[in-house]
Amino acid sequence: MNTAASPLLSVDNLTVEIGGANVVDGVSFDVAPGKVMALVGESGCGKSLTSYALLGLLPDAARRTAGTVRLQDRDLTALSERQLRKARGKEISIIFQEPSASLDPLTTVGAQIAAAYQTHNNVSRSEAYDRARQMLADVGIPDPDRRLHQYPFELSGGMCQRIMISIALICSPQVLVADEPTTALDVTIQAQILDLMKKLVADRGTSIVIITHDMGVVADIADDVAVMYAGRIAEIAPVQSLFDDPKHPYTALLLASVPKLHHAPKTDLATIEGRVPTLSEFGAGCRFADRCPLATEKCRIEQPPLFDCGGGHRSACWHIDRMPEIRKVAA
């Protein structure tokens, strides 16, 4: 990972429990100022719950049982709900996965953006609308004066996602958490949203934690990557190092399953045999053991720590030295 700057966001041993099982289990990572950290993995691996835990927005069924989330010198997990409400939006913001479900269908988008600004700033309604209008222009929405008075159902999915980004960024937070911000968008709009997020990093120095299962998105935008599996971090590394030389069997097999341009037409895609374990199936050892070609008895009974592989690259695998075997399987 990038160690040139002190982390802006530092997550240490974050653990979230549902029904007695740790669905997020000892997750730790740092995000430097102006950098993008991607959390990747299959559906159900705990990515979104991790993102909600960063802002104290866990659903009622889930609770944080251990760990800290530090934003510079502040431990967000030690704040009261009232203090957290002041921090959300102003210091750390989130873009939710479904803009259509997150925006109020009965309120104009201008009113929703302005309300986000007024919540954290003692300004008039007119001033808040002026700021909202500027924010719409900043995220590339044409004719912002007209769009201010429209309702979400009058806008496209891509525009609604830009509205969500406007709401999240209008108070200039230091950290933006983006929970699969391009999932419901077509390829062209997805590229536009990613370009917008890269511009925000470059122009504002915003740090981003992006949640995704799309390795193409990771390659396009991330500086560092944490690969999650069944609630734990399997591997964490600078993005180029992870793509060039994965150190965990799950990561290598995940990358092998991504379609390649040089593949012949109708070539069968590589797959990872088996399925992600359910909460009741979590064992004491590596949670990937039942699907891993390298697994031994030690893997099933003893959880591997994140071993330092050098250059900010760490892997939770007892058999890092056997990775060439995985590359043959994945080829």
N, C-alpha and C positions, 0 to 999 in steps of 0.2 A: 504493500500500500504506500501511498504517497506520505512520506514523513517530513517533507520540507516545511510544512506549516503545522502549528498546533491544531488539533481537531476543533471544529466549530461545534459539531454534534458528536457526542461520545455515548455509545450504548454498551452497557456492561452487564453480562449475565442476565439479560432480560428473560423472565420466565412467566408464562401465562398458562393458567390451568382451566380446563373445562371438565367437570365431572370426575375430578381426581386424577386426570391425565394431563401431563405437560404438553400442550399443543404447540407452544413456543418454549423451547428448552435451552436455556443458557446462551441466548443469542448475544453476541458482542461484535461491534464494528465501530469504526470512526469515519467521520466525513470531514474533510478539510474544507476551509473556506473556498467557495467558488468551484467546488468539485461535484461530480455526479457519482453517487453510489447506487448500483443496481442490485436489487434483491430478486433472484430468479429461482425458478423451480416449477414443478408440476402443480396443477390445481390441488388445493388442500394441504400444501406443505407448510402453511403458517405465514405466508408473506403478508397478506392483508391484515391479519391479526397483529403482526409485528408493527405494521404501519399505524394501526389504530392505537396500539399501546404507547407509541411515541407521543401521542397527543392526549392520552388519557381518555380515549373514546371507545373503550372496549364494550361489547354488548353485555347485557345483564348476566348471561350465562357464563361469561369468562371473567377471570380476575387475575391481576398480576400478583404473583406470590414471591418474586425475588427480582433483583436487578435494579439498575438506575439508568436514567436517560438524562444526560447532562448537556445543556445548551450553554456553551462557554462555561461560566462559573455557577450556573443555576442547575440544581437537580429538579427537573420537572416532576419527578415522581414524588417529591416531598411537598409539592404545592397543594394547597386546598383547591376545591373545585372552583371557588370564586377567583383565585389567583390564576388557575389554569385558563379560565375563560378570558382573562385579560391577555394571557400569553398567546392563545390560539388566534391566528389571523395577524397578530402584530409581530410576533417573534418566530412562530412556526405555523405554517398553514398546510392544508391538505386539499388535493383535488381528488374527489371520489370517482369511482369507476364508471358510474352511470350518471351523466349530467341530467338526463331526462328525469331521473328519480331524485336528484339532489336540488333541482331548481323548483321554485314555487310556481305552478302553472297559472295561478290566479294573480300574480304580481309581475309587473313589467320588469325586464332585465335591468333597466336603469335604476329602478327603485331597489332592487336586490343588491346591486353593486354599491350604490350610494349608502345603503344601510350598513354594509360591511365596513365602509370607511367611517361613518358616523359612530359606530360602536366603539371605536378606539380613538376618535378624535373629536374634540369639542368644537364642531364647525356647524355652520348653517346648512339647511337643506340645499340651498342654491350652490354653495361651495362644494358640497358632497357630490352633487350632480355634475358640476364642472369637472371634478376629479374623475368621476365615472366615465364621462365623455372622453377625457384624455386617455383613460385606461383602455377603452375600446379601440381607440386609434393605435395605442401602443401594441395591442395584440393583433393588429392587422384586420380589424373588422371595418369594411367600407361603410361610408355614410353613417357615422356614429350618432349624429343628431336624430336620425330616424330610428335607428336600432334601439336607442334608449327607451323608446315608448312602445316597443313591441314586446309580445309575450313569448315565452320559450317555445310554444308550439308553432310559432310563426318562423322559427329559425331552423336551419339545418343542424344535423348532429355535430358537424365540425364547428359551427358557430356557437352552439351551446357549450361545447368543450372550451372554446375561447372565453365564453362568459364565465365559466367556472375558474379558468386561469386568472381572469380579471379580478374576480372576487377574492381569490387566494392571494393575489399579489398587490392589491391596491394599498395595503398598509406597509409594503416593502419588508416582508419578513426575511429573516436571515436564512431560514430553511424552508424549502418546499417539499412536501411529501406528495408524490404522484402515484396513485393506486391504479395501475393499468390504464393510463390516460388515453391510449390509442386503440383499445381493444375493439370498440364498437364502430370504428371508423374505417372507411375504405383506404386503400393504399396511398392515394394521392393526398387525402386530408391527413392521414397519419404522418406522412413526410412533412407536411406543413406544420403540424403541431410539434414534431420533434425539432424542426428548425427553429420554431419559436422558443422552445425551451432552451436550446443551445444559445440563442441570442440573449435570453434572460441571464444565463450564466455569465456570458461575456460582458454584457452591458451593466448588469447590476451586481455581479459577484454573488448571486444567490447560490446556495448549496442545495442540491437536489437529491432526495432519496426516491428512486423510481422503482416501483413494483411491477414486474412483468414476467411473462413466461416466453417471450419472444426474443430469441438470441440475436436476431437481426437488429432489433431495437437496442439491445445491449451493446452490440458492436458499433452502432451509430452514435450513441450518446454518452456511454458510461466511461468513467476514469477507472473505477474499481468495481469489482463484482463479488457478491456473496451468494454462493449457490446453496439453497436450502433444500432439505429433504426431511419430510416427516417431523417438522418443527425444529430441526437442528441445522446449524451451518455445517455443510460437508466440506466446503472449500471457499477460500477467500483470497483474492489476488488482484493485481492490476489487470485491466481488461486484456491487454495484448499478451501478457504472460499466461493468462487463463486459456485463451484461444490457441496459443501456440504450443503450450505444454501443460495440459491439465494434469493435476496430481491426485485426483480422486476418481475411482471407477465410475461413479454416477455422472460426474461432469463429462468425462470422456464419452460415455455412452449417450448422454444428452446431446452433445455436440455432433456425434455421429448420426443422430436421427434427424438433423436439420438437412433439408434438401439442398443439393449442390448444383450449380449451373453446369458443371462438367458431367453430371450423371446422364447416362443414356436415357432416352424417353422410356417410360413405363418400367424403369428400374425399381425394384422393391426397396423401400426405405428401411434403414436399420431400426430396430425396435428394442426396447428394454423389456425383457421377459418379466412376467408377474405384475403385481400391483402395489401401490402404496399401502402400508399396513394401516388398519383402523386403530383408533385409540386403545381399544382393548387388546390389541396385538403388539403394542409397544413392549419390547423386551429390555433387558439390562444392557445389551451390547449395541453394536452399530445397527441402526434401523434400516439400513440398506442391505444387510447381510443376506436376507432371503432371496434377493435378486442379483447379488454380486457374483461374478464368475471367480473372484479371488477369495471369497469368504472361507474362513477356517473356523474351528470351534471357538477360538479366542475372540473372533469378531462377534459371535453370537452371545457371549457372556460378559464381555468387557468393553465399555464404551471408549473409543479412541479419543484422545485429546486432539486439538488442532496443532499439528507438528509444524515447526517453522522450516520452510523449504528454501528460504533465502529470497531476497528482493521483495519482501512484503507478501510473499506467497505462502499460504498455510493450508494444510489439508488434514482432515480428520479421518485418517486411514492407517491401519496397521501395516499395510503392504505397499507403501509408496514405491519401494524398490522394484515391485513387480508390475509397474504401470505399462512397460512394453508389451506384456501379455494382453492387456486390455486393448491396446492400440491395434493388435492383430485381430482381436475379436471384432472391434469396431470398424475395421477397414472394409 
